[in-house]
Amino acid sequence: MTHSLKPIEQHASFGGRQSVWQHHSTVTDTPMTFAVYQPPQAEKQKCPVLYYLSGLTCNHANVMEKGFVQAYAAQHGIIVVMPDSSPRPEDMADFAKEDQDWQIGTGAGFYLDAVRQPWARHWQMESYITKELPEIINTNFPVEPSRVGIFGHSMGGHGALTLALKNPGMYRSCSAFAPISSPMAADWTQKAFAAYLGEDKKDWRAYDACALIEDGAKFAEFLVDQGSADPFLEKGTMPGLLKEACNKAGIDLTLRMQQGYDHSYYFISSFMEDHLAWHAKRLD
């Protein structure tokens, strides 16, 4: 499979290069945009790669512009890939009514493969993140394919956890900022999951970290940071459910409650250095 990459923008950053690219995805059958930060080390050698999955309503630019990821990626010699959070079809006529809600449609890919129409036509984010995008990155950028990590925020934290659990051997490391720990229980995922996957919640278990762990999925260890002042703490992220599931399954979870922090990029950028250092040790 070949992909023609269209350069959108490029900037020098901390001795490396921050770029944005667009291509036509054969998986989603839409244009897809992603950003890549290449540290200065990438000019001379292949580097480990870390995928960052963004949250609801976000795209590739949020962490690229507000996450302070470049400085720490340059320090540790890690390539960071920042994909969009959903397909963005050029013709949204079939999706217009539902797409008015921020919890479904554009910016709400949930890193799953939809099975119900009209969403199944394009909303194939699990396959895009785990299959098509890595092929593009491995072919076009100086990455070491055996040294791969994944992390994300909120909806993207949910994606990072579930993809790590479902793909043994694909990722060496996984962390999250305020992940949606159990989409089956969270109040901001019900509409999207029903639309994408159907009303039978048995079919939702494949996209719920807690349910996956209960059903036997394993990963060596997770790092999770959660703000104590997060307005979505009680009904959205619910880290206690993840802690309980990991404890029962014997999965090493480092859950850090960060006092006074909310759900924003002020929170994410404050602990980005910790996460890059944590991944660097496991990708070495």
N, C-alpha and C positions, 0 to 999 in steps of 0.2 A: 504494500500500500504506500503510495506516495502522496505527499502533501505540499502544496505550494504556499509558502509563508509570505505574507505581505507585511513589511515593516511599517509600523505606525509611528513610533517615536523612539528615540535613543538619547541617553544622557550619561555623561561621566559622573560617577558617584563613588566616593571613598576609594579611589584608585581602580575601581571596576566599571562595569557598564550596566545600566538599567535600561532595558528595552521592552517594547510592547509590540506584539505581533497579532495578526489576524489570519485565519485560514477557513476554508470550508470544511466542516466536519462531516465525515461520512456516517458517523454514529448518530448525531443529532439532526443531520440534514439541514443545518443552519450555519451561518457564519459564527465562528467562535473566536474570542479574544483572550489572550493570556499575556502576562508580564513575566519577565525573567531577569533576575539579578545575577550577573556573573562577577565574582570577586576577582581581584587582581591575580590570584593564584591560577585562575582558569586560563590565563594567557600561556602558561607553560605546562600545565598538567591537567589531567582529568580530576574532577572534584566530586565529592558527595553531593546529593541533591535532596532538597527538602521542599515538599509541596505544602502550600498554605491554602486552606479552603476558607472562603469568606462567609459571612453570615447573611441573614435575610436582608433584602433591599440593597446589598452591596455588590460590587463588581471587583475586577482586578485592581482598580486604582486605590481602593481604600487603604489596604495595608501598604501598598507601594508608596503612597504619599504621606501616610500618617502613622505607620507602624514602627518607624526607625529600624527597619529590618536590615537595611543595606550596611550600616556601620558594623553590626555584629556579624553579619554574613561575611563581610570582608575580613574581619578579625579571625574568623575560624575557617575561612576558605571553603564556604558552602555556597553552592548555587541554589537559589530560591525561585521556585516556580509558583506564580500566583494566577490561577485561572479565574474566569468569570464564575459567577454563582448559579447561572442557569443559561439555557439557550435563549436567544433573542430573535425569533423568527421575523423575517422581513414582512410577512403578511400575518398580522395578528387578528384578522377578522373573526376567525373561529374561536378565539380566546378572549375577545374584547370584554365581555361581561364579567367573567371570573377574574380577569387580569386587573381589575380595578382594586382588588383586595391585596394589600401588601403581603399577606401570608400565603399567597398562591400565585403561580405563574411567573412572570418576569422577576428575576432576582430571588426566586424561591424554588430552586432546583432540588433542594434537600439531598442531593448526592445519591439519588435512587434512580432506578429504571422504571418509569411509569408503564402500566399495563392497560390503562383505560384511555379510550379516545375522548377528546382529541389530543390529550397530552402525550400519549404513547408515540405519536408521530415524531416528536422532537425531544421530549423530556427524558433523556437517557444519560443522565449525568454519572451514574455509577460506572457504566461502560466507558464513558468518555474519560473519566479521571483515572481509571485503572488499566485501560487498554490503549485507546487512541492517543491520548496526550503523552503518556510515557514513551510511546513509539516515536512521536514527533521530537520530544526532548532528547531521547537517546540518539537519534539520528542527526540532529542539527546542533547540539550543544555538547561541550566537553565534560559530560557527566560520567561518573562511574556507576553503572547500572546495578551493581551489587550493594551499593551504599546509599539506601533511600530511606528517608523519613517522611512523616506526614504530621501536620498539625493544623489547627483552625480555631475559629471563634464562633460560638453560639451554634447556628445551624451548621457552620463549617466544622465546629468542634464535634458535633454529632457525626458529621461525615467522616472526620478523621478516625474517630473511635470505631465506627461500624466497619469502615473499609479495612482498618488494621485487623479487626477481629475476623473478618470474612476472607482475608487473603493471606493465609499463613506463609511466611517467607518473603512476602513482597516488601515489607517495611521493617527496618531494624529498630525504629523508634517512633513513638506516637505521643503527642501532648495536645492539650486543648486549653483555650481560654473560655470559661463560662459555657461549656457545651450543653446542648439540650440532651440531658442524660437519658431520658426516657420519653421519646416522642409519643408513645402510646398513652402517656399520662399527662403530657404537657398541653396546656390550653391553646397554644398558638400553632399546633401542628395538625389538629384534627381535620380541618377543612382540606388542607393540601393532601394529606395521606388518603382521605376518603376519595378525593378526586383522582389522584394518581393511581391508587392501588385497589380501590373498592371499599365497601363498607365492612367486610369481614376482617376483624382485627387480627385474626390468625395470620393473615397475609402481611401484616405490618411488622411482625416480629423480626423479619429479616433486616429491618432498618431501624432497630431499636437496640442500643448497646446493652442495656440491662437485660432485655429478652434474649439477645444473642448469648450473653454470658450464662444466663440461666439454662439455655439450651445446649451448653457445652463448648461454645467458642472460647478460645484462649488467646492471650497476648502476654508477653513477658512482664511488661510494666507500663504504667501510664503516669504522666505528670499532668495535673489539672490545677489551674488557678481560678478562683471564683471570688468576685467582689462581694463583701458583706452588705454593701448598699445597692446592690443590683436590684432594680425594680422587678425583674423577672425571676428572682431567686425562688420564690415560693411556688409559682405555678408554671414556670417556664423551664429553668435549668435544673432544679431539684437535684443537686449533687449528692444529697444523702442517699438517694436511690442507687446511684452508681457505686457509692462507697459500700453499701450493703451487699450489692451483687458481687463486687470484687472480693469483699471479705469472705463471702460464702464459697466463692470459687477458688480462693487462694491466689488471686491475681494481685501483684504488687501495685498499689495505687498510692501515689503521693498527692494528696488533696490539700491545697493550701488556701485557707480562707483569708483573703486580703482585706483588712479592716478599712472601711470608708470608701472603697473603690466601687464604681458602678459598672455598667455594661459597655462603656464607650471605648474609643481608641485611646483615651487618656489612661485607662486601665491596661489595655493591651500593650501600649508602648512602654508603660512602666515596668513590665515584666518580660518584655521581648528579649532582653539581654540574657536573663535566666534561661529562657527556653532555647535560645540558640546555643548556649553553652552546654545545656543538658543534652541536646541532640548531637552536638559535636563530639562529645565523649562516646556516644553510642554508634556514631557513624565513622569513627576513627578506624 
